[in-house]
Amino acid sequence: MADSISDVIYYYCCNVCEEDNVNSEALFYCQPCSKGYCDKCIEKHNGLFQKHKSFGRKGLDKWPAAKTALDLLQNCQQHPDHRIERFCDHMKLCCVLCHLYDHK
């Protein structure tokens, strides 16, 4: 269980808050800007970019894949800090460490 707000991991983080090292959940996404916004930042965004159309969570199909989901697909399960880079002879996806230690 997370002890503080900074320990919470969101599927979509507010990109503006993230630049200020603040962890907040993105509730809106703007396609022209390619950024997610929390409820506070979307107000500022909408004031500056009145012609941009942003999507809430109901339009989630228009949002990009979450970074955490992409990391799960691209990173090795055994070595999460390494990307999958190879398809070995044993029909497995491997990172460099898996290939080095498990497939000699």
For each residue, the residues with C-beta under 8 A, 3 or more apart:
1:
2: 5 7 8
3: 7
4: 7
5: 2 8 23
6: 23
7: 2 3 4
8: 2 5 23
9: 68
10: 13 23 24 25 26
11: 66 68 69
12: 25 26 29 36 63 66
13: 10 17 18 23 24 25 26 36 67
14: 17 18 22 24 25 26 36 37 38 41
15: 18 19 26 35 36 37
16: 19 20 35 37 38 41 44 45
17: 13 14 20 22 23 24 38 41
18: 13 14 15 21 22 23
19: 15 16
20: 16 17
21: 18
22: 14 17 18
23: 5 6 8 10 13 17 18
24: 10 13 14 17 38 40
25: 10 12 13 14 38
26: 10 12 13 14 15 29 36 37 38
27: 37 38 39 42 56 57
28: 36 37 38 39 42 54 55 56
29: 12 26 35 36 37 54 55 59 62 63 64
30: 33 34 35 37 45 49 52 53 54 55
31: 34 52 53 55 62
32: 49 52 53
33: 30 45 49 52
34: 30 31 64
35: 15 16 29 30
36: 12 13 14 15 26 28 29 63
37: 14 15 16 26 27 28 29 30 41 42 45 54
38: 14 16 17 24 25 26 27 28 41 42
39: 27 28 42 43
40: 24 43 44
41: 14 16 17 37 38 44 45
42: 27 28 37 38 39 45 46 54
43: 39 40 46 47
44: 16 40 41 47 48
45: 16 30 33 37 41 42 48 49 52 54
46: 42 43 49 50 52 54
47: 43 44 50
48: 44 45
49: 30 32 33 45 46 52
50: 46 47
51:
52: 30 31 32 33 45 46 49
53: 30 31 32
54: 28 29 30 37 42 45 46
55: 28 29 30 31 58 59 60 62 63
56: 27 28 59
57: 27 60
58: 55
59: 29 55 56 62 63
60: 55 57 63
61:
62: 29 31 55 59
63: 12 29 36 55 59 60
64: 29 34
65: 69 70
66: 11 12 69 70
67: 13 70 71
68: 9 11 71 72
69: 11 65 66 72 73
70: 65 66 67 73 74
71: 67 68 74 75 80
72: 68 69 75
73: 69 70
74: 70 71 83 84
75: 71 72 79 80 81 82 83 84 95
76: 79 80 82 83 84 93 94 95 97 98
77: 80
78: 95 97 98
79: 75 76 82 95 97 98
80: 71 75 76 77
81: 75
82: 75 76 79 85 95 96 97
83: 74 75 76 95
84: 74 75 76 93 94 95
85: 82 94 95 96 99
86: 93 94 95 96 99
87: 91 92 93 94
88: 91 92 93 94 98 99 103
89: 103
90: 103
91: 87 88
92: 87 88 98
93: 76 84 86 87 88
94: 76 84 85 86 87 88 98 99 102 103
95: 75 76 78 79 82 83 84 85 86 98 99
96: 82 85 86 99 100
97: 76 78 79 82 100 101
98: 76 78 79 88 92 94 95 101 102 103
99: 85 86 88 94 95 96 102 103
100: 96 97 103 104
101: 97 98 104
102: 94 98 99
103: 88 89 90 94 98 99 100
104: 100 101
